[in-house]
Amino acid sequence: MLAFSRKQLVQPRPINLNAEIAESERILRRLLSEDIELTTVLDPELGMVVVDAGQMHQVLMNLAVNARDAMPKGGKLRIATRNVELREIRELPEDLAAGRYVELTVADTGIGMDEVTRAQIFEPFFTTKPKGSGTGLGLSMVYGIVRQSRGAITVRSELGRGTEFQIYLPLVDAPAGLLADPKPATGPHGSETILVVEDQPDVRDFACGVLRALGYRVLDAADGAEAIRVAQAATEPIHLLLSDVIMPGMTGREVAERLQLHDPRMRVLYMSGYTDDVVVDRGVLQAGVSYVAKPFSPDELADKVRQALDG
């Protein structure tokens, strides 16, 4: 809802969407069924856009999950990027000003939508899925993130002929105008040992930096296998595992189960930038399970960590 209303705390910086797509591709393939063919067509001369990298990851995951659900018998998913220049008013989606943009296209060969459904897909809580299978927040989150990034999103779809989303984000010439580093956390501090497991380097470095500034002793790993090795080499107990939910190799839940076999007292805090539907599929969002949604602020992380440690 914060994303939809464009009031979510973000950390925009100049990025190349091709790099974000390449980094997300291996996880996208894990999300899709084996009978869905994923192809990427990325412009090698693609310009930079100023966005929150974590939010762009959310956009890709949400659109991929939406496409997967629209292709229950398999199909093709295409992700493409290119530079475009919107000049004429008839070309402009929504209220974009004429100028240069990066266009991100996510297209599937799924069941498509009729006109009535297409007109409502970005509305919060609107869903065509059966009761208990979706919240209707995925595409409204995508819409909010794109609009918060000063962009626009359009959709073309027909029943039986698939769906194509096109996202337009303002192109910037150089990595200028970076926001200042986020303010340090002022939330509760601690001195316990925390193992951070996250495959995205930027997110891992951010979380570790926040936790060290709060006084915690921090260990880190890029995936489940490395987390097991780090835990086995640790010379003192690990009080909290802060782990991403979906990673290459082992999931966050599998890492937690492996580590808690050796130390049942270790607490667990999961984090994820996926939709709640995807997280539920991984058996994480259950009663008594601690969870923080990405992107999070330093204070949000500080509070969630303290709550998880204190039980």
C-alpha positions as CSV (number, residue, x, y, z in Angstrom):
1,M,0.0,0.0,0.0
2,L,2.9,2.4,0.7
3,A,4.3,1.6,-2.7
4,F,0.9,2.2,-4.4
5,S,0.5,5.5,-2.7
6,R,4.2,6.4,-3.4
7,K,5.0,7.0,0.2
8,Q,7.5,4.1,0.7
9,L,11.0,4.8,2.0
10,V,13.4,4.3,-1.0
11,Q,17.1,4.6,-1.7
12,P,17.3,5.5,-5.4
13,R,20.7,5.5,-7.1
14,P,21.8,5.3,-10.8
15,I,21.7,1.7,-12.0
16,N,21.7,-0.2,-15.3
17,L,18.5,-2.3,-15.6
18,N,20.4,-4.9,-17.6
19,A,22.6,-5.6,-14.6
20,E,19.6,-5.9,-12.3
21,I,17.9,-8.3,-14.8
22,A,21.1,-10.4,-15.1
23,E,21.4,-10.6,-11.3
24,S,17.7,-11.6,-11.0
25,E,17.6,-14.0,-13.9
26,R,18.8,-17.2,-12.0
27,I,16.2,-16.6,-9.3
28,L,13.6,-15.9,-12.0
29,R,14.3,-19.3,-13.5
30,R,13.7,-20.9,-10.1
31,L,10.3,-19.2,-9.9
32,L,9.1,-20.3,-13.3
33,S,8.0,-23.8,-14.1
34,E,10.2,-26.0,-16.3
35,D,7.7,-25.6,-19.2
36,I,8.1,-21.8,-19.4
37,E,10.9,-20.6,-21.6
38,L,12.6,-17.4,-20.4
39,T,14.4,-15.2,-22.9
40,T,16.1,-11.8,-22.4
41,V,16.7,-9.2,-25.1
42,L,18.9,-6.5,-23.5
43,D,20.1,-3.3,-25.2
44,P,23.9,-3.3,-24.7
45,E,23.8,0.6,-25.0
46,L,21.1,0.9,-22.3
47,G,21.1,4.1,-20.4
48,M,21.1,4.6,-16.6
49,V,18.0,5.2,-14.5
50,V,17.7,6.5,-10.9
51,V,15.7,3.9,-9.0
52,D,15.8,1.8,-5.9
53,A,17.5,-1.4,-6.9
54,G,15.6,-3.5,-4.4
55,Q,12.3,-2.1,-5.7
56,M,13.3,-3.0,-9.3
57,H,13.9,-6.5,-8.1
58,Q,10.4,-6.6,-6.6
59,V,9.0,-5.4,-10.0
60,L,10.7,-8.1,-11.9
61,M,9.6,-10.8,-9.4
62,N,6.0,-9.7,-9.3
63,L,5.7,-9.5,-13.1
64,A,7.4,-12.9,-13.5
65,V,5.1,-14.5,-10.9
66,N,2.1,-12.9,-12.6
67,A,3.2,-14.3,-16.0
68,R,3.8,-17.8,-14.5
69,D,0.3,-17.9,-13.2
70,A,-1.0,-16.9,-16.6
71,M,0.8,-19.8,-18.3
72,P,-0.4,-22.9,-16.3
73,K,0.4,-25.1,-19.4
74,G,3.7,-23.5,-20.1
75,G,4.7,-20.8,-22.6
76,K,7.3,-18.1,-23.2
77,L,8.3,-15.1,-21.0
78,R,10.3,-12.4,-22.7
79,I,12.1,-9.6,-20.8
80,A,13.6,-6.8,-23.0
81,T,15.1,-3.3,-22.5
82,R,15.9,-0.5,-24.9
83,N,16.3,3.3,-24.9
84,V,13.4,5.2,-26.3
85,E,12.6,8.9,-26.9
86,L,9.0,9.9,-26.4
87,R,8.2,13.0,-28.4
88,E,4.6,13.1,-29.6
89,I,1.8,13.4,-27.2
90,R,0.1,10.3,-28.6
91,E,3.1,8.2,-27.7
92,L,3.2,9.3,-24.0
93,P,1.8,6.8,-21.5
94,E,-0.1,8.4,-18.6
95,D,1.3,11.8,-17.8
96,L,5.0,11.4,-18.8
97,A,6.8,14.4,-20.2
98,A,8.4,14.1,-23.6
99,G,12.0,13.0,-23.3
100,R,14.4,10.1,-23.1
101,Y,13.4,6.9,-21.3
102,V,14.5,3.4,-20.6
103,E,11.8,1.0,-21.7
104,L,11.4,-2.4,-19.8
105,T,9.1,-4.9,-21.5
106,V,7.9,-8.1,-19.8
107,A,5.7,-10.2,-22.1
108,D,4.1,-13.6,-21.8
109,T,2.2,-15.9,-24.1
110,G,-0.4,-16.7,-21.4
111,I,-4.1,-16.7,-21.2
112,G,-4.4,-12.9,-21.5
113,M,-7.1,-10.6,-20.1
114,D,-10.4,-9.2,-21.2
115,E,-10.9,-5.4,-21.3
116,V,-12.8,-5.4,-17.9
117,T,-10.0,-7.2,-16.1
118,R,-7.3,-5.2,-17.8
119,A,-8.9,-1.9,-16.6
120,Q,-8.6,-3.1,-12.9
121,I,-5.3,-4.9,-12.6
122,F,-3.4,-2.1,-10.9
123,E,-6.1,-1.7,-8.2
124,P,-5.1,-2.8,-4.7
125,F,-6.8,-6.1,-3.6
126,F,-8.2,-6.8,-7.1
127,T,-7.3,-10.4,-8.1
128,T,-8.6,-13.0,-10.5
129,K,-7.0,-15.8,-8.5
130,P,-9.1,-18.2,-6.3
131,K,-9.7,-17.4,-2.7
132,G,-6.6,-18.1,-0.7
133,S,-4.3,-18.0,-3.7
134,G,-3.5,-14.3,-3.9
135,T,-4.0,-10.9,-2.3
136,G,-4.3,-8.7,-5.4
137,L,-1.3,-6.5,-4.2
138,G,1.4,-7.7,-6.6
139,L,0.5,-5.5,-9.6
140,S,-0.6,-2.5,-7.5
141,M,2.9,-2.7,-5.9
142,V,4.5,-2.7,-9.3
143,Y,2.4,0.4,-10.3
144,G,3.3,2.2,-7.1
145,I,7.0,1.5,-7.4
146,V,7.1,2.7,-11.1
147,R,5.1,5.9,-10.3
148,Q,7.3,6.6,-7.3
149,S,10.3,6.3,-9.6
150,R,8.8,9.0,-11.8
151,G,7.9,6.5,-14.5
152,A,4.8,5.0,-16.0
153,I,3.5,1.5,-16.8
154,T,1.2,0.3,-19.6
155,V,-0.3,-3.0,-20.4
156,R,-1.6,-4.6,-23.6
157,S,-3.5,-7.9,-23.4
158,E,-6.1,-9.9,-25.2
159,L,-7.8,-13.2,-24.2
160,G,-5.8,-16.1,-25.6
161,R,-3.0,-13.8,-26.9
162,G,-0.8,-13.1,-23.9
163,T,0.0,-10.0,-21.9
164,E,2.7,-7.3,-22.4
165,F,3.7,-4.8,-19.7
166,Q,5.9,-1.9,-20.7
167,I,7.6,0.3,-18.0
168,Y,9.1,3.7,-18.8
169,L,11.7,5.2,-16.5
170,P,13.5,8.5,-17.1
171,L,17.0,8.1,-18.6
172,V,19.9,9.9,-16.9
173,D,23.1,10.8,-18.6
174,A,25.5,10.1,-15.7
175,P,25.4,8.7,-12.2
176,A,24.8,12.1,-10.7
177,G,22.4,13.3,-8.0
178,L,22.9,10.3,-5.7
179,L,21.0,10.6,-2.5
180,A,23.1,10.9,0.6
181,D,23.7,7.7,2.6
182,P,20.7,6.8,4.7
183,K,20.7,8.1,8.2
184,P,22.0,5.6,10.8
185,A,19.6,3.6,12.7
186,T,18.4,5.1,16.0
187,G,16.5,2.0,17.1
188,P,17.4,-0.5,19.8
189,H,21.1,-1.7,19.9
190,G,22.6,-5.0,21.0
191,S,25.8,-7.0,21.3
192,E,24.6,-10.5,20.1
193,T,26.1,-12.4,17.1
194,I,24.0,-12.3,13.9
195,L,24.6,-14.3,10.7
196,V,23.3,-12.4,7.6
197,V,22.6,-14.6,4.6
198,E,21.7,-12.6,1.4
199,D,22.7,-13.2,-2.2
200,Q,22.4,-9.6,-3.3
201,P,25.7,-7.8,-2.4
202,D,24.1,-4.4,-2.0
203,V,21.4,-5.6,0.4
204,R,23.9,-7.8,2.3
205,D,26.3,-4.9,2.8
206,F,23.5,-2.5,3.8
207,A,22.1,-4.9,6.4
208,C,25.6,-5.8,7.8
209,G,26.5,-2.1,8.0
210,V,23.3,-1.2,9.9
211,L,23.8,-4.1,12.4
212,R,27.4,-3.4,13.0
213,A,26.6,0.3,13.7
214,L,24.1,-0.9,16.3
215,G,26.8,-2.9,18.1
216,Y,26.1,-6.4,16.9
217,R,28.8,-8.8,16.0
218,V,28.0,-9.7,12.3
219,L,28.9,-12.7,10.2
220,D,27.8,-12.8,6.6
221,A,27.3,-15.3,3.7
222,A,26.2,-15.0,0.1
223,D,24.2,-18.3,0.0
224,G,23.1,-21.2,2.1
225,A,26.2,-23.4,1.5
226,E,28.5,-20.5,2.6
227,A,26.2,-19.9,5.6
228,I,26.7,-23.5,6.8
229,R,30.4,-23.1,6.5
230,V,30.5,-19.8,8.3
231,A,28.3,-21.2,11.1
232,Q,30.5,-24.3,11.5
233,A,33.7,-22.1,11.8
234,A,32.1,-19.7,14.3
235,T,33.9,-19.8,17.7
236,E,30.8,-18.6,19.6
237,P,27.0,-19.1,19.4
238,I,25.0,-17.4,16.7
239,H,22.1,-15.8,18.3
240,L,20.2,-14.8,15.2
241,L,20.0,-15.9,11.6
242,L,18.9,-13.0,9.3
243,S,18.2,-14.7,6.0
244,D,16.7,-14.0,2.6
245,V,13.9,-16.4,1.8
246,I,14.6,-17.3,-1.8
247,M,18.2,-17.8,-2.9
248,P,20.1,-20.0,-5.3
249,G,20.7,-23.4,-3.8
250,M,19.1,-23.6,-0.4
251,T,16.2,-21.4,0.6
252,G,16.3,-19.4,3.8
253,R,14.0,-21.9,5.5
254,E,16.3,-24.8,4.6
255,V,19.3,-22.9,6.0
256,A,17.5,-22.2,9.2
257,E,16.5,-25.9,9.6
258,R,20.1,-27.0,9.0
259,L,21.5,-24.6,11.6
260,Q,18.9,-25.1,14.2
261,L,19.7,-28.9,14.2
262,H,22.9,-27.9,15.9
263,D,21.6,-25.0,17.9
264,P,17.9,-25.0,18.6
265,R,18.2,-21.8,20.6
266,M,19.2,-19.7,17.5
267,R,16.5,-17.3,16.5
268,V,15.5,-16.7,12.9
269,L,14.4,-13.5,11.1
270,Y,13.5,-13.9,7.4
271,M,13.6,-11.1,4.8
272,S,12.3,-10.9,1.3
273,G,11.4,-8.6,-1.6
274,Y,9.0,-11.0,-3.2
275,T,5.2,-10.8,-3.0
276,D,3.6,-12.4,0.0
277,D,2.2,-15.1,-2.2
278,V,5.7,-16.3,-3.2
279,V,6.9,-16.2,0.4
280,V,3.9,-18.2,1.6
281,D,4.7,-20.8,-1.1
282,R,8.0,-21.3,0.7
283,G,6.3,-21.9,4.0
284,V,7.7,-18.9,5.7
285,L,4.8,-16.6,6.6
286,Q,3.3,-18.7,9.4
287,A,2.3,-17.9,13.0
288,G,5.3,-17.1,15.2
289,V,7.7,-16.6,12.3
290,S,9.7,-13.3,12.2
291,Y,9.8,-11.5,8.9
292,V,10.8,-8.2,7.4
293,A,9.9,-7.0,3.9
294,K,12.5,-5.5,1.6
295,P,13.3,-2.7,1.1
296,F,13.6,-1.8,4.8
297,S,15.0,1.2,6.6
298,P,17.7,1.0,9.2
299,D,15.2,1.6,12.0
300,E,12.8,-1.0,10.7
301,L,15.7,-3.5,10.6
302,A,16.8,-2.5,14.1
303,D,13.3,-3.0,15.5
304,K,12.7,-6.4,13.8
305,V,16.1,-7.8,14.9
306,R,15.5,-6.7,18.5
307,Q,12.0,-8.2,18.5
308,A,13.3,-11.5,17.0
309,L,16.1,-11.7,19.6
310,D,13.9,-10.9,22.5
311,G,11.2,-13.4,21.4
